[in-house]
Amino acid sequence: MDKLKVYHSLPYPLKVLGASLHGYNLNHWRYGPETERLVEEALERDTWSAEQWKNWQEERLAFILHLAATRVPYYRDHWQKRRAAGDTASWEVLSNWPILKKYILRENPKAFLVEDNAAQGFYIEHTSGTSGTPLTLYQSRSTLHHWYAIYEARIRRWNHVSRNDRWAIIGGQMVTPFNQTKPPFWVWNQAFRQLYLSSYHISDVNTESYISALQTYQVRYILSYPSSLTALAESVIRKNIKVPPLQVAISNAEPLFDYQRAAISEAFHCPVNNTYGMSELVCGASECEHGSLHLWPEAGIIEVMDDEKDEKISQYVIGRIIATGLLNSEMPLIRYETGDRGSLKEGTCTCGRHLPVINQIDGRMDDVILTRDGRKIGRLDPIFKADMPIQEAQIIQEDLETVRIKYVPGSGYDHDQLLSQRLHERLGNMNFIFERVESIPRGSNGKFKAVISKVRN
């Protein structure tokens, strides 16, 4: 059964019911009776000294390393092989551990689960995969409760909003069929008090409907991919639409550029704050009122590696970001290569918080796809779900009619038809060309853009 087709066939009230039921399930996993206490504890840790953070991380790291070396099959086998070969290096020293590549985690995620922990009872997160490389991750309620308490503290509370406020999100879920031409281009999730806006229907024709929905549902703040919210903001400015001010616009999942921040702030009359994080829960960061992007030390320990070899360099020099997770003790990831490049900033922020500051992040910098009817579509990686055996992929818009998909197939790949269907659902009736390749060419930073548009938009 195609659940998406069933959902799209429902009348709007039943869509709201379905979205809300899904929201209540997520609420169960993310929040509990202890959430408010955990939020207050996270806010209190904001003022910890560097020495307090160092002591806390060292104690937690010792626990995680011992757990991984003795009870996680992948790591235990690794250390047993090294011991058999006469290697006496201590697993208590982080630098003695190998760099964990994403493809290893993707190929056998259960090998990273602590033994005797069955997958039942875990929240199973299937990432969409920013380069066609989806991951399967296992997270307990306790881990998620701690993660979302930090999220509540350092993203919402820093911006004077809370999860109890009405809010909007522009994300990658297909809440509305692509070929729908009249509103609603959204669905209300009562459990989250959340208006989920489609990222696939933003255009000058639909802008007033989007703004009307924000007003009708009394949205106080919005969280969005910056590419999607910028497209909406630029349309608001072009059409000179009056928008009641929001408390804050929160950027996630993509780099936030200065021109995007300026357009969003002008359109919605509010500050725009940046965030950084990943589904693996090994790293998180949020922007304070002074414009600094502060790391979350509870999430993980950050190392900066040379671009060409697995050698640690100064954390104040840009290089590959390697993270060791400290929160998820059911699926510990040690020295995990995040796929991003960046560096930290020396000194402390004038906001008074003793949290490390990110100086620069080279994350995904994708173009958007322009449809024939003027919509701008970003974040197409949801088409590469966990059921799609593709090692990596790149989407290239040649013109308004043609999109080329370069992909490196995994074992047993025979999914051009399914991939075409997912693209049609998001981009409409275009000509899709599928091109099997051995690898995707990298840029000078060793990474590639997942979406490239040759169309001026």
C-alpha positions in Angstrom: 0.0 0.0 0.0 1.3 3.4 -1.0 0.7 5.4 2.3 1.4 8.7 0.6 -1.3 8.1 -2.1 -3.8 7.1 0.6 -3.0 10.3 2.6 -3.3 12.5 -0.5 -6.7 11.0 -1.3 -8.1 12.0 2.1 -10.3 15.0 2.7 -8.5 17.8 4.6 -10.0 17.0 8.1 -8.7 13.4 7.9 -5.3 14.7 6.8 -5.2 16.8 9.9 -6.2 13.8 12.0 -3.5 11.7 10.4 -0.8 14.3 10.9 -1.9 14.9 14.5 -1.8 11.2 15.3 1.7 11.0 13.9 2.6 14.1 16.0 1.3 12.5 19.2 3.5 9.5 18.5 6.6 11.8 18.0 5.6 13.7 21.2 5.8 10.4 23.1 9.4 9.8 21.8 10.6 13.4 22.2 9.1 14.7 25.4 8.2 13.4 28.8 7.3 14.5 32.4 10.9 15.3 33.0 11.3 17.6 30.0 10.9 20.9 31.8 13.5 19.9 34.4 15.9 18.8 31.6 15.4 22.2 29.8 16.2 24.1 33.0 19.3 22.0 33.6 20.5 22.7 30.0 20.0 26.4 30.5 21.9 26.3 33.7 24.8 24.5 31.9 25.0 27.5 29.6 27.0 29.3 32.2 29.4 26.5 33.1 33.1 27.3 32.9 35.4 25.8 30.3 36.9 23.7 33.1 33.4 22.3 34.1 32.7 21.4 30.5 36.1 19.7 30.1 35.5 17.6 33.2 32.0 16.6 32.2 33.0 15.6 28.7 36.0 13.6 29.9 33.9 11.6 32.3 31.2 11.0 29.7 33.7 10.1 27.0 35.4 7.5 29.3 32.0 5.8 29.7 31.2 5.9 26.0 34.6 4.6 24.9 34.5 1.7 27.3 30.9 0.8 26.4 31.7 0.8 22.7 34.9 -1.2 23.0 33.3 -3.9 25.1 29.7 -4.1 24.0 29.3 -2.8 20.5 30.0 -5.5 18.0 31.7 -3.4 15.3 34.0 -1.7 17.7 34.6 -4.8 19.9 35.7 -6.8 16.7 37.9 -3.9 15.7 39.8 -3.9 19.0 40.0 -7.7 19.2 41.6 -7.8 15.8 44.1 -5.1 16.9 44.9 -7.0 20.0 45.4 -10.3 18.0 47.9 -8.4 15.8 49.9 -7.3 18.9 48.5 -3.7 19.0 48.5 -2.6 22.7 47.1 0.9 22.1 44.6 1.9 24.8 41.0 2.3 23.8 40.7 4.9 26.6 42.4 7.4 24.3 40.2 8.9 21.7 43.0 9.5 19.1 43.6 5.7 19.1 40.3 5.1 17.5 39.8 4.9 13.7 37.7 7.4 11.7 34.2 6.1 11.1 33.1 6.6 7.5 29.4 7.0 6.7 29.3 4.1 4.3 30.4 1.7 7.0 27.5 2.8 9.2 25.1 2.7 6.3 26.0 -0.9 5.4 25.4 -2.4 8.8 23.8 -0.1 11.3 22.9 -2.8 13.8 26.6 -3.6 14.2 26.7 -0.3 16.1 24.0 -1.2 18.6 25.1 -2.1 22.1 24.6 -5.8 22.4 21.6 -7.1 24.3 19.7 -4.0 23.1 17.0 -5.2 20.7 15.9 -2.8 18.0 12.3 -3.1 19.4 11.6 -0.2 21.7 13.9 2.1 19.8 12.9 5.0 17.6 14.2 4.1 14.2 15.3 7.2 12.2 15.7 6.8 8.5 17.6 9.8 7.2 16.9 11.0 3.7 20.6 11.2 2.8 21.9 14.5 1.6 23.9 12.8 -1.2 21.8 9.8 -1.8 23.3 7.9 1.1 20.5 7.3 3.6 21.2 6.0 7.1 19.3 3.9 9.6 19.7 5.1 13.2 18.5 3.8 16.5 17.6 6.1 19.4 15.9 5.4 22.7 13.3 7.6 24.4 15.8 8.7 27.0 18.3 9.8 24.4 15.6 11.7 22.4 14.2 13.3 25.6 17.7 14.7 26.4 18.3 15.9 22.8 15.0 17.7 22.5 15.3 19.3 25.9 18.6 20.8 24.7 16.8 21.8 21.5 14.0 23.4 23.5 16.5 25.3 25.7 19.0 26.5 23.1 16.8 27.1 20.1 13.4 27.9 21.3 14.0 29.5 24.8 17.0 31.5 23.6 14.5 33.0 21.1 11.8 33.5 23.6 9.4 30.9 22.2 8.5 27.4 23.3 7.0 24.2 22.0 3.7 25.3 23.4 3.5 28.2 21.0 1.8 27.9 17.6 4.5 27.6 14.9 5.1 26.8 11.3 7.6 24.6 9.5 8.5 24.4 5.8 10.0 21.0 5.3 10.4 18.1 2.8 7.2 16.1 3.6 4.7 15.8 0.8 1.8 17.2 2.8 0.1 18.3 -0.5 0.2 16.6 -3.9 2.5 18.4 -6.4 -0.3 18.9 -8.9 -2.7 20.6 -6.4 -3.3 24.1 -7.6 -5.5 25.5 -4.9 -4.9 25.8 -1.1 -4.5 24.3 1.4 -0.8 23.7 0.7 -0.3 22.7 4.3 -1.7 20.5 7.1 -2.2 21.3 10.8 -0.6 19.0 13.3 -2.5 19.5 16.6 -0.1 17.5 18.6 2.8 19.9 17.9 0.6 23.0 17.4 2.4 23.1 14.1 1.4 24.3 10.7 3.4 22.1 8.2 3.7 24.1 5.0 4.6 22.4 1.7 8.0 23.4 0.3 6.9 22.3 -3.2 4.2 24.9 -3.8 5.9 28.2 -3.1 5.4 30.6 -6.0 4.2 34.1 -6.6 0.7 32.7 -7.3 0.5 31.0 -4.0 2.3 33.4 -1.7 -0.9 35.2 -0.4 -2.3 31.8 0.5 0.8 30.9 2.6 0.7 34.2 4.4 -3.0 33.9 5.0 -2.4 30.5 6.6 0.2 31.9 8.9 -2.3 34.5 10.1 -5.3 32.1 10.3 -3.4 29.7 12.5 -1.8 32.5 14.6 1.7 31.3 14.0 4.3 32.9 16.3 7.5 31.6 14.7 8.7 29.6 11.8 11.4 27.0 11.2 12.4 26.3 7.7 15.1 25.4 5.1 16.6 28.8 4.3 16.2 28.1 0.5 12.4 27.6 0.9 11.8 30.5 3.3 13.9 32.8 1.1 11.8 31.9 -1.9 8.6 32.8 0.1 10.2 36.0 1.5 11.4 37.2 -1.9 7.8 36.7 -3.2 6.4 38.6 -0.2 8.7 41.5 -1.0 8.0 41.5 -4.7 4.3 41.5 -4.2 4.5 44.0 -1.3 2.3 41.8 1.0 1.8 43.0 4.5 2.9 40.3 7.0 2.4 40.5 10.8 5.8 40.2 12.4 6.9 36.9 13.7 8.9 36.4 16.9 11.8 34.6 15.0 12.6 32.7 11.9 14.8 29.7 12.6 17.0 28.3 9.8 17.9 24.6 9.7 19.3 21.8 7.5 21.2 24.1 5.1 23.8 26.9 5.3 22.2 30.3 5.9 23.6 33.0 3.7 23.6 36.8 4.4 21.3 37.6 1.5 18.8 35.0 2.7 18.9 36.3 6.3 18.3 39.8 5.0 15.3 38.8 2.8 13.6 36.7 5.4 14.1 39.4 8.1 12.7 42.1 5.8 9.6 40.0 4.8 8.7 38.7 8.2 9.9 41.6 10.4 11.9 39.4 12.8 15.4 38.2 13.5 16.6 35.1 11.7 18.6 32.6 13.7 20.8 29.8 12.4 21.2 26.2 13.7 23.4 23.3 12.9 22.9 19.6 13.6 22.4 16.2 12.2 20.2 13.1 12.7 23.1 11.1 14.1 22.9 13.4 17.2 26.7 13.7 17.4 26.8 17.4 17.0 24.4 20.4 17.5 24.7 24.2 17.6 22.4 27.2 17.8 22.8 30.9 17.3 22.6 33.3 20.3 21.4 36.9 20.3 24.9 38.1 19.6 25.2 36.2 16.3 27.5 33.4 17.5 26.8 29.8 16.6 27.3 27.9 19.9 28.1 24.2 20.0 26.2 21.9 22.3 29.0 20.1 24.3 26.6 17.5 25.6 26.0 16.2 22.1 29.6 15.3 21.3 33.3 16.1 21.1 34.5 17.8 17.9 37.8 17.3 16.2 39.0 19.0 13.0 40.9 16.8 10.6 43.1 17.5 7.6 41.2 17.4 4.3 43.6 14.9 2.7 44.6 12.5 5.5 43.3 11.4 8.9 45.4 13.7 11.0 44.1 16.1 13.6 44.8 19.8 13.0 44.1 22.9 15.0 40.4 23.3 15.7 40.7 26.9 14.6 41.7 25.9 11.1 39.1 24.8 8.6 39.0 21.1 8.0 36.8 18.0 8.1 34.6 17.8 11.1 34.8 14.6 13.1 32.4 14.1 16.0 32.2 11.5 18.8 28.7 11.3 20.1 28.1 11.6 23.9 24.3 11.4 24.1 23.3 8.2 22.4 24.6 5.4 24.6 22.5 2.8 22.7 24.3 3.4 19.4 27.6 5.2 20.1 29.4 6.7 17.1 33.1 7.2 17.7 35.1 9.7 15.6 32.3 9.9 13.0 33.0 11.7 9.8 30.1 14.1 9.5 30.7 15.1 5.9 31.0 18.8 6.8 34.0 21.0 6.9 34.4 23.8 9.5 36.4 25.3 12.3 35.9 26.7 15.8 36.5 30.3 16.9 38.9 31.3 19.6 37.7 33.1 22.7 34.3 33.4 24.2 31.1 35.1 23.1 30.0 38.4 24.6 26.6 36.8 25.4 28.2 35.4 28.5 27.7 31.7 27.7 30.8 29.5 27.9 29.8 27.3 25.0 32.3 26.8 22.2 31.6 28.9 19.1 31.7 27.7 15.5 33.6 30.0 13.2 32.7 28.5 9.9 30.7 25.5 8.5 30.9 24.3 4.9 27.7 22.3 4.8 25.5 21.7 1.8 25.2 24.5 -0.7 22.7 23.3 -3.2 20.8 25.1 -5.9 17.0 25.0 -6.2 15.0 23.4 -9.0 12.8 25.9 -11.0 9.5 24.4 -12.3 7.6 25.6 -15.4 5.0 27.3 -13.2 7.6 29.3 -11.2 8.0 27.2 -8.1 11.4 26.9 -6.5 12.1 23.4 -5.0 15.0 22.8 -2.7 15.9 19.8 -0.5 15.1 16.9 -2.9 17.1 14.4 -0.9 13.9 12.8 0.6 13.6 10.9 -2.7 16.6 8.8 -1.6 15.0 6.9 1.2 16.4 3.9 3.0 14.8 1.6 0.5 16.8 3.1 -2.3 20.2 1.3 -2.7 22.1 4.2 -4.1 25.6 5.1 -2.8 25.5 8.7 -3.9 23.6 10.9 -6.4 23.4 14.3 -7.9 20.4 16.1 -9.4 21.1 18.5 -12.3 18.5 20.7 -13.9 19.5 21.2 -17.5 16.5 23.4 -18.5 12.9 24.0 -17.5 11.9 20.7 -19.1 14.9 18.4 -18.2 16.4 17.1 -15.0 19.4 14.7 -15.1 20.0 12.3 -12.2 23.6 11.0 -11.9 23.8 8.2 -9.5 26.2 5.5 -8.2 24.1 2.4 -7.8 24.4 0.1 -4.8 24.0 -3.7 -4.8 20.8 -4.8 -6.4 19.7 -1.4 -7.7 16.8 -1.5 -10.1 14.8 1.5 -9.1 14.7 4.0 -11.9 10.9 3.7 -12.1 10.4 4.3 -8.4 12.9 7.2 -8.5 11.1 8.7 -11.4 7.8 8.4 -9.6 9.2 10.3 -6.6 10.6 13.0 -8.8 7.2 13.4 -10.6 5.5 13.7 -7.2 7.8 16.7 -6.3 8.6 18.3 -9.6 5.6 17.5 -11.9 5.8 16.4 -15.5 9.4 16.9 -16.5 11.8 14.9 -18.5 14.0 12.8 -16.2 17.3 11.4 -17.5 19.0 8.7 -15.3 22.7 8.3 -15.7 24.7 5.6 -13.9 28.2 6.7 -13.0 31.1 5.3 -11.1 31.5 8.4 -8.9 30.3 12.0 -8.6 33.0 14.5 -9.3 34.1 16.5 -6.2 34.9 20.1 -5.9 38.1 21.5 -4.4 36.8 20.9 -0.8 36.3 17.2 -1.5 32.4 17.5 -1.6 29.8 17.8 -4.3 26.6 19.7 -4.6 23.6 17.4 -4.4 21.4 19.7 -6.5 22.7 21.9 -9.4 20.5 24.1 -11.5 21.7 25.5 -14.9 18.5 27.6 -15.1 18.7 31.2 -14.0 16.1 31.8 -11.3 
